Amino acid sequence: MVAEDTLEEVKKIFQAHLETKNLRKTPERFAILEEIYSKEGHFDVEALYVSMKDKNYRVSRATVYNTLDLLVDCDLVTKHQFGKNLAQFEKSYGFRQHDHLICTDCNKVHEFCDPRIQNIQNTVGQLLQFNVLHHSLILYGSCTKKNCENKLSA
């Protein structure tokens, strides 16, 4: 769950983004934003849509897709394409940089943070005189037998 002050801040950022783009500030868009910021971890569009429907929000899949695009555009949500799987999303405002491990057997996503990666990014940027804005590191492999959802059901 996200702090109330963080939720208010992301609403302000989203509102400013919509105003800049001359787009309507609809209750559905803000309901989607709130739903995303109440979630933990990664989610896909269908899971978000079903979650909204289960809470009796009147939103279409198109509204969910379009709102996600807007939220990605203003850096409140990050979109990931892990291999051949469906796109996954996660909230990004106020969250630390992290990287991902993907199990190729069960598709489970594990997050990790190692400060050495940030050090490498900074060093490479300095050496090559390049302003690195952000990075993405995805490692693919297999969960250990006791943690893998596919190996547990086999």
CYANA upper distance limits for C-alpha pairs under 8 A (distance plus 0.5 A):
  1 MET  CA     37 TYR  CA      7.69
  1 MET  CA     38 SER  CA      5.54
  1 MET  CA     39 LYS  CA      7.11
  1 MET  CA     40 GLU  CA      7.57
  2 VAL  CA      6 THR  CA      7.11
  2 VAL  CA      7 LEU  CA      7.27
  2 VAL  CA     37 TYR  CA      6.74
  2 VAL  CA     38 SER  CA      6.61
  3 ALA  CA      7 LEU  CA      6.91
  4 GLU  CA      8 GLU  CA      6.78
  5 ASP  CA      9 GLU  CA      6.70
  6 THR  CA     10 VAL  CA      6.73
  6 THR  CA     94 GLY  CA      8.30
  7 LEU  CA     11 LYS  CA      6.70
  7 LEU  CA     34 GLU  CA      7.74
  7 LEU  CA     37 TYR  CA      7.65
  8 GLU  CA     12 LYS  CA      6.82
  9 GLU  CA     13 ILE  CA      6.81
 10 VAL  CA     14 PHE  CA      6.55
 10 VAL  CA     76 LEU  CA      7.56
 10 VAL  CA     93 TYR  CA      7.72
 11 LYS  CA     15 GLN  CA      6.48
 11 LYS  CA     30 PHE  CA      7.74
 11 LYS  CA     33 LEU  CA      8.19
 12 LYS  CA     16 ALA  CA      6.63
 13 ILE  CA     17 HIS  CA      6.69
 13 ILE  CA     74 CYS  CA      8.32
 14 PHE  CA     18 LEU  CA      6.68
 14 PHE  CA     71 LEU  CA      7.75
 14 PHE  CA     74 CYS  CA      7.62
 14 PHE  CA     76 LEU  CA      8.37
 15 GLN  CA     19 GLU  CA      6.70
 15 GLN  CA     25 LYS  CA      7.25
 16 ALA  CA     20 THR  CA      6.60
 17 HIS  CA     21 LYS  CA      6.80
 17 HIS  CA     74 CYS  CA      7.08
 18 LEU  CA     22 ASN  CA      6.46
 18 LEU  CA     23 LEU  CA      5.44
 18 LEU  CA     24 ARG  CA      7.17
 18 LEU  CA     25 LYS  CA      7.08
 19 GLU  CA     23 LEU  CA      6.55
 19 GLU  CA     24 ARG  CA      8.16
 19 GLU  CA     25 LYS  CA      8.43
 25 LYS  CA     29 ARG  CA      7.52
 25 LYS  CA     30 PHE  CA      8.19
 26 THR  CA     30 PHE  CA      7.23
 27 PRO  CA     31 ALA  CA      6.53
 28 GLU  CA     32 ILE  CA      6.69
 28 GLU  CA     57 TYR  CA      8.29
 28 GLU  CA     58 ARG  CA      8.12
 28 GLU  CA     59 VAL  CA      7.05
 28 GLU  CA     63 THR  CA      8.36
 29 ARG  CA     33 LEU  CA      6.84
 29 ARG  CA     63 THR  CA      8.12
 29 ARG  CA     64 VAL  CA      8.43
 29 ARG  CA     67 THR  CA      6.49
 30 PHE  CA     34 GLU  CA      6.67
 31 ALA  CA     35 GLU  CA      6.63
 32 ILE  CA     36 ILE  CA      6.70
 32 ILE  CA     52 MET  CA      8.00
 32 ILE  CA     64 VAL  CA      7.57
 32 ILE  CA     67 THR  CA      7.90
 33 LEU  CA     37 TYR  CA      6.79
 33 LEU  CA     71 LEU  CA      8.39
 34 GLU  CA     38 SER  CA      6.66
 35 GLU  CA     39 LYS  CA      7.08
 35 GLU  CA     48 LEU  CA      8.33
 35 GLU  CA     52 MET  CA      7.91
 36 ILE  CA     48 LEU  CA      8.09
 36 ILE  CA     90 GLU  CA      8.25
 36 ILE  CA     91 LYS  CA      7.19
 37 TYR  CA     91 LYS  CA      6.84
 41 GLY  CA     90 GLU  CA      6.70
 42 HIS  CA     88 GLN  CA      6.51
 42 HIS  CA     89 PHE  CA      5.91
 42 HIS  CA     90 GLU  CA      5.37
 43 PHE  CA     47 ALA  CA      6.82
 43 PHE  CA     48 LEU  CA      7.32
 43 PHE  CA     88 GLN  CA      5.91
 43 PHE  CA     89 PHE  CA      5.85
 43 PHE  CA     90 GLU  CA      7.02
 44 ASP  CA     48 LEU  CA      6.89
 44 ASP  CA     86 LEU  CA      7.56
 44 ASP  CA     87 ALA  CA      6.72
 44 ASP  CA     88 GLN  CA      5.27
 44 ASP  CA     89 PHE  CA      6.54
 45 VAL  CA     49 TYR  CA      6.60
 45 VAL  CA     64 VAL  CA      7.64
 45 VAL  CA     65 TYR  CA      7.41
 45 VAL  CA     87 ALA  CA      8.34
 45 VAL  CA     88 GLN  CA      8.12
 45 VAL  CA     89 PHE  CA      8.47
 46 GLU  CA     50 VAL  CA      6.59
 46 GLU  CA     61 ARG  CA      8.48
 47 ALA  CA     51 SER  CA      6.55
 48 LEU  CA     52 MET  CA      6.71
 48 LEU  CA     64 VAL  CA      8.24
 49 TYR  CA     53 LYS  CA      6.72
 49 TYR  CA     59 VAL  CA      8.26
 49 TYR  CA     60 SER  CA      8.23
 49 TYR  CA     61 ARG  CA      6.85
 49 TYR  CA     64 VAL  CA      7.06
 50 VAL  CA     54 ASP  CA      6.50
 51 SER  CA     55 LYS  CA      6.96
 52 MET  CA     56 ASN  CA      7.03
 52 MET  CA     57 TYR  CA      5.92
 52 MET  CA     58 ARG  CA      8.37
 52 MET  CA     59 VAL  CA      7.81
 53 LYS  CA     57 TYR  CA      5.89
 53 LYS  CA     58 ARG  CA      7.41
 53 LYS  CA     59 VAL  CA      7.81
 59 VAL  CA     63 THR  CA      6.67
 59 VAL  CA     64 VAL  CA      7.53
 60 SER  CA     64 VAL  CA      6.96
 61 ARG  CA     65 TYR  CA      6.64
 62 ALA  CA     66 ASN  CA      6.48
 63 THR  CA     67 THR  CA      6.38
 64 VAL  CA     68 LEU  CA      6.58
 65 TYR  CA     69 ASP  CA      6.84
 66 ASN  CA     70 LEU  CA      6.91
 67 THR  CA     71 LEU  CA      6.66
 68 LEU  CA     72 VAL  CA      6.58
 68 LEU  CA     77 VAL  CA      7.94
 69 ASP  CA     73 ASP  CA      6.58
 70 LEU  CA     74 CYS  CA      6.90
 71 LEU  CA     75 ASP  CA      6.71
 71 LEU  CA     76 LEU  CA      5.74
 71 LEU  CA     77 VAL  CA      5.92
 72 VAL  CA     76 LEU  CA      6.47
 72 VAL  CA     77 VAL  CA      5.25
 72 VAL  CA     78 THR  CA      6.19
 72 VAL  CA     79 LYS  CA      7.29
 75 ASP  CA     92 SER  CA      7.34
 75 ASP  CA     93 TYR  CA      7.68
 76 LEU  CA     91 LYS  CA      6.55
 76 LEU  CA     92 SER  CA      5.76
 76 LEU  CA     93 TYR  CA      5.71
 77 VAL  CA     89 PHE  CA      7.13
 77 VAL  CA     90 GLU  CA      6.11
 77 VAL  CA     91 LYS  CA      4.91
 77 VAL  CA     92 SER  CA      5.51
 77 VAL  CA     93 TYR  CA      7.77
 78 THR  CA     89 PHE  CA      6.04
 78 THR  CA     90 GLU  CA      5.91
 78 THR  CA     91 LYS  CA      6.73
 78 THR  CA     92 SER  CA      6.44
 79 LYS  CA     87 ALA  CA      7.20
 79 LYS  CA     88 GLN  CA      6.38
 79 LYS  CA     89 PHE  CA      5.05
 79 LYS  CA     90 GLU  CA      7.31
 80 HIS  CA     87 ALA  CA      6.18
 80 HIS  CA     88 GLN  CA      5.60
 80 HIS  CA     89 PHE  CA      6.47
 81 GLN  CA     85 ASN  CA      7.36
 81 GLN  CA     86 LEU  CA      7.31
 81 GLN  CA     87 ALA  CA      5.30
 81 GLN  CA     88 GLN  CA      6.81
 82 PHE  CA     86 LEU  CA      8.10
 82 PHE  CA     87 ALA  CA      7.53
 82 PHE  CA     88 GLN  CA      7.98
 82 PHE  CA    102 ILE  CA      7.96
 82 PHE  CA    138 ILE  CA      8.30
 91 LYS  CA     95 PHE  CA      8.27
 97 GLN  CA    113 CYS  CA      7.62
 98 HIS  CA    111 GLU  CA      6.95
 98 HIS  CA    112 PHE  CA      6.15
 98 HIS  CA    113 CYS  CA      5.25
 98 HIS  CA    114 ASP  CA      8.19
 99 ASP  CA    111 GLU  CA      6.20
 99 ASP  CA    112 PHE  CA      5.94
 99 ASP  CA    113 CYS  CA      6.63
 99 ASP  CA    136 SER  CA      7.07
 99 ASP  CA    137 LEU  CA      5.83
 99 ASP  CA    138 ILE  CA      6.77
100 HIS  CA    109 VAL  CA      7.03
100 HIS  CA    110 HIS  CA      6.10
100 HIS  CA    111 GLU  CA      5.15
100 HIS  CA    112 PHE  CA      6.64
100 HIS  CA    137 LEU  CA      6.94
100 HIS  CA    138 ILE  CA      5.39
100 HIS  CA    139 LEU  CA      6.75
101 LEU  CA    109 VAL  CA      6.33
101 LEU  CA    110 HIS  CA      5.49
101 LEU  CA    111 GLU  CA      6.84
101 LEU  CA    112 PHE  CA      8.15
101 LEU  CA    138 ILE  CA      6.29
101 LEU  CA    139 LEU  CA      5.19
101 LEU  CA    140 TYR  CA      6.29
101 LEU  CA    141 GLY  CA      7.84
102 ILE  CA    107 ASN  CA      6.44
102 ILE  CA    108 LYS  CA      6.31
102 ILE  CA    109 VAL  CA      5.33
102 ILE  CA    110 HIS  CA      6.90
102 ILE  CA    138 ILE  CA      7.65
102 ILE  CA    139 LEU  CA      6.67
102 ILE  CA    140 TYR  CA      5.33
102 ILE  CA    141 GLY  CA      6.79
102 ILE  CA    142 SER  CA      8.06
103 CYS  CA    107 ASN  CA      5.34
103 CYS  CA    108 LYS  CA      5.86
103 CYS  CA    109 VAL  CA      7.26
103 CYS  CA    140 TYR  CA      6.52
103 CYS  CA    141 GLY  CA      5.62
103 CYS  CA    142 SER  CA      5.09
103 CYS  CA    143 CYS  CA      6.15
103 CYS  CA    148 CYS  CA      8.34
104 THR  CA    108 LYS  CA      8.46
104 THR  CA    140 TYR  CA      6.91
104 THR  CA    141 GLY  CA      6.21
104 THR  CA    142 SER  CA      6.29
105 ASP  CA    142 SER  CA      6.71
105 ASP  CA    143 CYS  CA      8.20
105 ASP  CA    148 CYS  CA      8.00
105 ASP  CA    150 ASN  CA      6.79
105 ASP  CA    151 LYS  CA      8.49
106 CYS  CA    148 CYS  CA      6.83
106 CYS  CA    149 GLU  CA      6.16
106 CYS  CA    150 ASN  CA      5.66
108 LYS  CA    148 CYS  CA      8.38
108 LYS  CA    149 GLU  CA      8.40
114 ASP  CA    118 GLN  CA      8.04
115 PRO  CA    119 ASN  CA      6.93
116 ARG  CA    120 ILE  CA      6.68
117 ILE  CA    121 GLN  CA      6.74
118 GLN  CA    122 ASN  CA      6.69
119 ASN  CA    123 THR  CA      6.59
120 ILE  CA    124 VAL  CA      6.51
121 GLN  CA    125 GLY  CA      6.59
121 GLN  CA    132 VAL  CA      7.72
121 GLN  CA    135 HIS  CA      8.45
122 ASN  CA    126 GLN  CA      6.75
122 ASN  CA    132 VAL  CA      8.21
123 THR  CA    127 LEU  CA      6.61
124 VAL  CA    128 LEU  CA      6.49
124 VAL  CA    130 PHE  CA      8.27
125 GLY  CA    129 GLN  CA      6.04
125 GLY  CA    130 PHE  CA      5.09
125 GLY  CA    131 ASN  CA      6.39
125 GLY  CA    132 VAL  CA      6.52
126 GLN  CA    130 PHE  CA      6.96
126 GLN  CA    131 ASN  CA      8.50
142 SER  CA    148 CYS  CA      8.12
143 CYS  CA    147 ASN  CA      6.35
143 CYS  CA    148 CYS  CA      5.49
144 THR  CA    148 CYS  CA      6.59
145 LYS  CA    151 LYS  CA      6.41
145 LYS  CA    152 LEU  CA      7.72
146 LYS  CA    151 LYS  CA      8.05
146 LYS  CA    152 LEU  CA      7.32
147 ASN  CA    151 LYS  CA      8.47
147 ASN  CA    152 LEU  CA      8.04
148 CYS  CA    152 LEU  CA      6.64
149 GLU  CA    153 SER  CA      7.01
150 ASN  CA    154 ALA  CA      6.86
